């Protein structure tokens, strides 16, 4: 396992991290996140994102926090703005490896990780200052943790972990996704897990095992991590923020997409 992990880290280093600062930021979406993070650090206002010193309500705050934190150590640069995306790509590679290895063995795990590390789409997104790959990482992690926490152990493998730990990982990673891009960070895992749940019941005649106390604790963990920033933003900016982000950027946007297609 250690050898395989090192191989995947090395391959990801070549595809995700080498020459990460080139080319310069010219894409407008990258510029929004890179500059907003710089202004956050400059103003020392870690609550409200700004772009050109005007409030930016389109996306939640976590990606800005990550980039601003790196800026505080390494200074503003295209490389620093893209580092969270590159590490998220590496995280998805490792999650894919451990998930496939758990149920299908080392060879399949190594192959799964290598495919993602050399996938054109993953490489492209890992080299841009955008929240899409961090969102994908948190979603992937939450789905993996749910599968590990509630599905039966692979054949012949001893029960070595308790489901509570993994359910709490689900809660924490879902909270991260919610802070990166909002409701879609919860909607996507739910859409993936519901058919798997139905399939498991159809095949084995039982629902997933999860204690009520674990679910309550997970809800508390999610709330503590994900909700305070939204509450503070609403307190600071009132209903304007709720209307701009939750309705205009989420509900209206998805309804418009459905009507178009």
N, C-alpha and C positions, 0 to 999 in steps of 0.2 A: 504493500500500500504506500509506503513512504517513497519508494522509487517512482511509482506511477504519479504520485502527487508532485514530486519534483519535476518530472517530465512535463506535466501539464502546466506548471508554473513557468517553466522555461519557454515552452511554446507560446503561452499567453504573453510572456514578456516580449517576445519578438513581434507578435501580431498586434498587441494592444498598447505597448508602452514605448517601443523604440521610435524615436523622432516624433514623439507625441505633440511637441510644440510647433511642428510644421504640418501644414501651412499656417499662416497667420489667420486670425479670425476674420472672416469676410461674410459669413452667413449671418443674416439678421437675427435668427433665433438664437444662435450661439452668442451673439453680441448682447442680447437681452440679459441672458443669465450671467455672462462674464462681467458686464458693466454693472448690473444691479448688485452683484456680490461685492464689487469694488466699492460702490457707493454705501453699501451696508457697513463695510469695514471703516470707510472714511467718516461716516456720520456716527458710528458706534450705536446705531439704531438697529438692534437685532430682532425687532418685532416686525416692522413694516418694510417690505421690499419696495425699492424705488428704481425707476429707470429715467435717466435724464432729470433726476430730482423730482419726479412726479410719481405718485403712488402707482404701484403695479399690482393689481389684484388678480391677474389672470391665473397664477399658479400658487400653490402653497410654498412653504418657506424652507423645507429641508435641504433642497439642492443649493439654495443660496447660502445656507449655514455651512454646508460642507465646503463650498468653494471659498467663502470668506475666511473660514478657519485655516485653509491652506494658504490663502493670500497672507494671512497674519504671520505665517512662518516663512514662506518662500517668496512673498511679494507677488503682485498681479502679473500674470503672463498667460498666454494661450495654454502652455503646458499645465500650469496650476489649475486653470479653469476646467481642464479636461480630465484631471486625475480621478475625480469621483466616478466618472463614466468608465475609465479604464479598470479601476478596481472592481467596479460592479460586473464588468465582463469577466474578470478573473473569478469573482464569486459565483457567477452562473456556471462557469466551467467546472468548478469544484463541486457545486451542488449536483450537477448532472452526473459527475463521476461517482459521487457517493450514493446517489439514488440508484443508478444503474448497477453499481457494484453490489449493493445490498441485496437486490433480487435476482441479478443475472450473472454476477461474478466479476473478477478483476478485469478480464479482457474486454468485456462489454462496457464496463465503467470507463476504462481508458479510451476506448473508441468513442464513447459518447462525449467525453470531455474534449477530445481532440477535434471532433467534428465542430463543436461550438467554437473552440479556440481558433479554428481556421475558416469559420463561416464568414462569407463576405458581409452579410448583414450585421453580425455581431462585431466584426472588426470596424465597420463603418461607424456604428453607433458608439463604440467604445472610444473612438477618437474624435468625439464631438462634445462640446460643453452643453449637453442637454440632459434633462432628467429622465429620458426614456429608458435608458439601460439601468439606472438605479431602481426605477419602478419595476422593470422586468426582474431584477434581482430579488427585490422584496416579495414580489408575487411568486416567483419560483421557489424561494425559501419557504414561504408560508404553505404552499401546496405540498412540498416535500415533507415539511414537519408534520403536517396533518396526516399524510400517508403513513409516516413512520409511527406517529403517535396512536393511530386508531386502527390500522390494519394489523392483522396477525403477523407474527414474526415469520421470516422465510423458513421454509422446511429445513429442519435440522439445526436451526439457530436458536440458542437459548435466549430466554427473556432476560435482557440485560439492562433495559431502561424502562422507566415508568412513563405512562402516557402523559402525566401531568407536565413534565418538563417540556415535552414536544408541543403540547397544546399551548403552553406559555410562549414558546418560540413562535407558534402561529400568531398569537396575539401581538407580540412585539413586532414581527415582520409586517403584519397587516397594518399596524400603526405607522410603521415607516413608510409603507406604500401610500397610506392616507395623507401623510405629511409631504410626500413628494408630488402627488398629482391628484389627490382628492378621492372622491367616491369610486372612481374606476379601480383604485387599488384594492377595494373590497369586492367590487362586482365581478372582476375577472376570476379570482380564486373561487368564488361561489359558483360561477357558471361552469368551472372545471370540475369542482368537487361534487356537485349535485348528481350529474350522470354517473360518476364513479360510485357514489353511494347507492344509487338505484341498481347499478350492475352488481355490486357486492351483495346486495340483498337478494337479487334474482338468482345469483350463483350459489350463495351460501345460506340463504334464508334467515339472515340476521343483520341488524343494523350495527353500525360501528360502535365500539365500546368507548364511552366517555362519561365520566361521573359528573353529576350536576355541580358539585363543589368545584371541580376543575374548570367547568365552563364559566361559572360565576367569577372565579379568580382570573380567568383569561379576559373576561369582559372588563374587570377592574384594571388589569394591566394595560389593555388597549386604551381605556379611557384616560388613564394617568399619562400615557405617552402622547396620544394623538389629539386629545381635545383641548388642553390648556391654551395652545397657540390660537386656535380658532376662537375660543372664548375671549381671549385678550384682544384679538383683532376686532371682534364684534363690539367689545367695550370701547375700543379706541375709535373705531370708524363707523359704528352703528349699522343700521340696516343696509347702507350703501354697499358695504363689503359683502354681506350675505347675498344681496341681489346680484352683484357683479360676478362673484365667483360661483356660487352654487347654482344660480338660475341661468345667468348668461353663458358661463363657461362650461356648464355641465348639462343641465336639463335642456335648455334651449338648443344647445349645440347638437346633442344627440337626437333630439326631435327633428331638427332640420336635416341631419344626415339621413334619418329614416325616411323622411319625406322625399329626399332627393333620389334615394336608391331603393 
